[in-house]
Amino acid sequence: MILIKNGRVVDPVTCTDAMLDILLDGPVIKEVGENLEYEGADVLDASDLVIAPGLMDAHVHFRDPGLTYKEDILTGAAAAARGGFTTVVCMANTKPVVDNEETLRYVQEKGETTGIHVLQAACVTKGMAGKELTDMDALAAAGAAGFTDDGIPILDEKLLVAAMEKAKELDLPIALHEEDPFFIKAPGVHMGEVSEKLGYGGASRTAEDVMVARDMALALHTGASVCVQHISSGNSVDIVRLGKKLGADIHAEACPHHFTLTDEAVLKYGTLARMNPPLRTEEDRQRIIEGLKDGTIDMIVTDHAPHSKEEKAKPMGQAPSGITGLETSLGLGILSLVQPGHISLLKLMELMSKNPAEFYRMVPGSIQAGAPADLVIFGENETWKVGNYASKAENSPFTGWEIPGKVHYTICNGRVVYNG
């Protein structure tokens, strides 16, 4: 038994924001209430700390199998636990890609050894080549969390309609990388003043906008549950908002780097600020925040994309895109959204826990009797210095920043998987 005392419980499922004690009995929450006592229980004092359902990141890259010099399932899960996450959904662009049951089982079985819940999305198309659908029935039966070719857009709309129709039949979500290469002169940097200063072609927001508009219409046509991944364009936020108004089952993710930084960061941090889709303008950043506030954007995800130092040390045109993000996500959410007054902490937990779970057809974590004992305990305004990563990778522009939201404990299935 673990008795957590004197903490502020913030739970978006029960709409609770109150000082309460929590009694854990193995993998289950036994009781929640005031002034709880239980003889023989291990007491964890959460004074001045927030207790929330374990966070869920619906978009991570653990690079396993095949690219484990960047990250592997064990180190990725350790980074997740350090960031307060008890559940993650891995993307399918590994090597080999997750377009078959064997590779899917490999991730699932290794994930079971990590101490957290590691789910795996499967590819929409074989080899992520955009030519032929995977056996979505078999992958669903084997436990795929959903379907995505993240990293590569699906340009064949007829193939995508077939995929959406199958995903709807299976009642599983489909998540889409929205970048039309026709509108990209050079990836990773927004096409604008910064790319001009660098003499680097850049990626127009139109690359995202045209794909989001198409897929909003296709979601409306098929009735599929569709997610726009790592939204970066203010125009695309408006398109998703319209899609919801029209009745499409369309959703969107936002990453902390897209609501915290602008393309000006590329001038300061170089390739550490190279992303796909890229960091855009202050106007785009503000429109993403508005989308988070009004519910247009449903989920905050990290797009955790670890790379080696050697890879990121290459010139802008040769370095890979993306950052390691699991360990900074909660803090950046508090820094960029809660502290400026854009959203409440309860809303942040909804975006980082409840909504991702519901999108992936899971019962969201909550703090009530009978619920799984998956929790994060953190200091909302307690600052910490970013660094000393649990991830294998350090590719982040936020290294050295002082940010709030220090995680003290992550508890999964009633076991402490991180103690900071």
N, C-alpha and C positions, 0 to 999 in steps of 0.2 A: 504493500500500500504506500502511496505517496500522497501527502496532504499539502496542497499548495495554499499558503495563507497570505492574506493581506494584499492581494493583487487587484488591479482594475481589469475586470473582464469586459472585453470588447468583442461581441459576437454578432455578425450581420444576419445570421440565420434566425436567431431569437430576438434580434434588435435590442440587445442588452449592452449597456454601458454603465457598469455599476461595480462597487467594491464587493467582492465575493470570494469565498474559499472554494476549493475544488478538491475532491477526494478521488484519487485514481485507484482502481482495483485491477492490476494487470493491464491489459490492453483496452480497458473500458473505463469511462467516467462513471463512478458509482453515485456521486452526490455533488450537488452544487448548492451553496447556501451561505448564510452569514454565521460567523463564529463556530465553524465546524471543528470538532475534536474527534480524534480516533486514536485510541491507545495502541502504541506499537508502530504507528505509521512513521515513515521518514518524512520529516517536515521540511518543506522548501519555502523559505520566506521570500515572497514576491513584493515586499513593500516598495512603493514608488515605481513599480513596474507594471506593464500591460501584459495581460494574458489573452491570447487570441487563438482561434483555430489555426492549426498548421497551415502555412501558406502553400499555394499550388502554382507552379509555373508550367503553363501549357505549351511552352516553346523553348526547348533546350537542345543543344548539340553536345552529346557526350563523346562523339568521334569513335565510338566503339561498336562494331569491329573496324579494324583496318587503319585507323589514323590515331592510334593511342599514344603517339609521342606528343600530341596536343592535349589529350584528355582521355580518360577511360571511365567506365561506368562507376568504378569505386571512387575515383577522385572527384568525378562530377557530383556524385551523391554526397561526398564530404563537403564540397562547396555549397551544395543545396542546403544541407543541414546547418552549416555555419550561417547561411543567410536566412534561416527560419522556415525553410521549405520542407514539408513532409511528403509532398507528392510532386512529381515532374512528369511531363510528356516529352519523350525524345523524338526528334525529327528523324527522317528516314534516309538522309543523304550520307550514309556511312559507306564503307568500302569493304565488302559489297553492300549495295543498298538493300533496304528492308522491303524487298518485293516478293519475298517467299517465306514460307512458314518456318524453315530451318533457321534463317537469320533472325526472324522474330522471336523464336524460342530461345535463341542464344542470349538476346538482350533480356528477355523476361527472366530466365534462370539466373543470370548474373545479377540482375537487379534485385532478386530476392535475397541476395547476400549482403545488401548494402545497409540495411536498417531503416531505409525509407521506402516509399512506394514509387517504383520506377515503371512507368507505362511507356509503351512504344506505339507510335503511329506508323502505319504502313504506307508504301508508295501508292500513288494513284496509277502511275503508268510503269510498265516493265522497264527496268534500267533507268528510270526517270528520263526516258528518251522522248516522251510525249507522242508515241506512235500507237501503243497498244495498252489496254487496261490490264492491270494485274488481276489475279483471281481474288476479287474483293470478297466474295462469299467465303472462301477458304481462310483468308486472312482475318476476317471478322470472327469466324468460328474459332480461330486460334487465339483470339483475344486482342487483336489490334484495337487501339483506343479510338482510331479514326484514320483518315487518309490525307496525305499531303505529299506533294513533290517539292516541298520547301527548298528554296535556293534556285529553282528553275520555274519560270512561268509555263503554264499549259496554254499553248497558242491555238491549238485545234479546238474550236468551240464545239464541234460535233462530238468529239471524243469527250470533252468536258461535260457536255449535257448527259451523255451516257453514264459518266462517272457520278454525276450528281443524282441521276435517277436511281442508280444502284445504291448509293449512299443513303438516300431517303428510304429505299426499300429495307435496308439493313438497320435503319434508325441510328446511323453513326454520322458524325460531322465530317466535313471536308474543308480543309484549310488551304488557302491559296496564296502563293507568292506572286505579287502583282507588279511586274516590271516588264513592259514591252521593250525588247532590245532595240527596236527601230528608233526609239527616242533617247537612246543612250549613246553618247559619243565616247565616253569613258566612265566606267562605273565607280561608285563609292563616294563621289563628291557631287553635291548639288550643282546643277548648271545655273550659274549666276555670277555675281560679282566676285565671289571667292575663287571659283574655278577660273575666271578670267585672270585674276591676279596671279594664279598659279600656272597659267598657260596649259590648263588641263581641261579637256572637253566637257566632262561632267555628265550628269544624268538629269534630264528634265523631269519635273513633277508630272508632266503629261504622260510619261512612261507608266506611272502608277494610275493616273486618273482614268485613262482609256480602258485599262484592264478592270479597274474597280467598277466602272460604269457598265461594262459588258457583263461582268459576273453578278452584279446586282440584278440586272435584267434576267440573267439565266437562273438565279436563285428564285426570283419571282415566278419564272416559267415552270421550274421543276418542283418547287416546294422544298428543296433540299436545305439543310442547315449548313450555311456557308460562313466561313470566317475569313475576313481580310487580314492577312498577317502583317505584323509590324507596320501599321499605317504611319505614313510620314507627311502626306500632303494635306493641307487644309481643304483643298477642293475635294479630295477623296472622303474626308470626314463628312462634308456636305452631301456627297453622293450616298454614303451609307445611311445618313439621316433620312434622306429621301426614300431610300429602299425600305427602311423600317416603317415609314409613313405609308408607303404603298402596300405593306403587308408581307414583304419578303422576310424570310427567316435568315436574316443577314446579321453578322456580328463583326466586331473588329477588335484587334489587339493594339495596344500602344506599349512601347518600350521606354524605360526610364531615360535613355539617352535622347530619345526624340522629344520628350517633354522637359528636358533639363538643358540641353545644349542646342546651339544653332551651327550652321556651317562655318561660322567664324572660328569654331573650335579647331577646325582643320589647320588654320594658320598657326595655332599655338601648339597643338598636339600631333600634327602630322598624320602618319598612317594609323596612329591609335584612335583617331577620329574618323577613319575611313569605314563607312557602313554601306550595306545594301539592304533596304533603300537608304540613301544618304541623309545625314543631318541637313535640315533645310533652313528656312528663314525664321526670324522671330514671329512673323505673322503666322506661318505654319505651326510653330510651336504653340502659340496662343490658341489657335483653332483646335489643335489636339486637346489642349486643356479644357476648352469649352465642350468638346465631345465627351471627355471623361466626366465632366460635371453633369451633363444632361442625359447621360445614358446611351448616347450614340456609340461610344466605345465601351465595350463590356468588360474587357480584361486588360490587366497590366501583365505583361510577360517580359522576360529578359532577352530572348533570342541569344542566350548564352552561347558565345561563339569563340571558344578558346583557340589560340594560335601560338606557335613558338616565337621566341624573341627573334630568331634568325629570319623567320618569314616576315614579321612586322618591320624588320630593319631594312627591308628592300625599298626601292623607290615607290612612289605613290602608284604608278601604273602597274607595278608588279606585285605589290603586297596584297595579301588577302583582306577581305572586309570582315568587320565584326569585332566585338569585344567580349571579354569575360564579364558576366553580369550578375550571377546568382548572389554574390556576397554583398552587393551594393544596392540591390533593387529596393528593399524595404526602406533603407535610409534615404535614397533619392526620392522615393514616393513621399516620405514625410517632409523632406527638404523642399521639394518643388511644388507639392500639391497641398499638403496639410498646413505647414507653417505659414505659407502666404494666405491661407484662408480660402483656397479654391474648393476644397472638399474637407469633410470631417474624417477623423481616423476610422470611424465605423464604415464610411464609404470606401476608404482605402482598402479595408479588409474585405469588403464585398468584391472589389475589383481584383484582389490578389488571392482570394480563397473561394468564396461562394460562387461567383459567376463562372470562373474557369471550370470548376467541378461540374456545375450544371450543364455547361456546353458539352462536356465530355461524358455526359450521361451517368454521372456519379452522384451519390448522395453527398451534399456538401458537408464538410466538417462543421461541428457546432459544439458549444460548451453546455451540455445538458446531460442529465442522467441517461445512461444507456448508449451514448455516442462514443465512437472510438476515441481513445486517449492520444490524439494527435494535436499538439499544442506548440505555440511559440511564445516565449516570455522575453520581453524586451523593454528597454528604457526609451520611451517615445522621444524625449528631448536630450537623452544622454549621448554625447558625441564620442566618436571614435575615429581613429586615423586609418584610412583605407590602405591596405597593404598586407604583407604576410599571408598571402592567399592559400586557402586549402586546395583550390584548383591547381592543376599543373601550370596553368597559364597566368600571365600577368598583363595581358594586353588590354589595358583600360586607361582612358584619359583621366579617370577619377583617382588613380593612385596618388596618395599623399593628401587627398582632400580630407577635411574634418567634416564628417556628416553625422546626423542624428540617427536614432534607431538602433542602438547597440543591442545585439542579440545576446542574451544571457544563457538561455536554455532552448533547445529544440527537443521536443518529446514526440516520439512516434511509436505507436502501439504500446504506450505506457513505459517505454524505455527512453532514457536520456541519450540522444544520439549526438548532441552538441552541448557543451558546457563552456561558456566563455567568460 
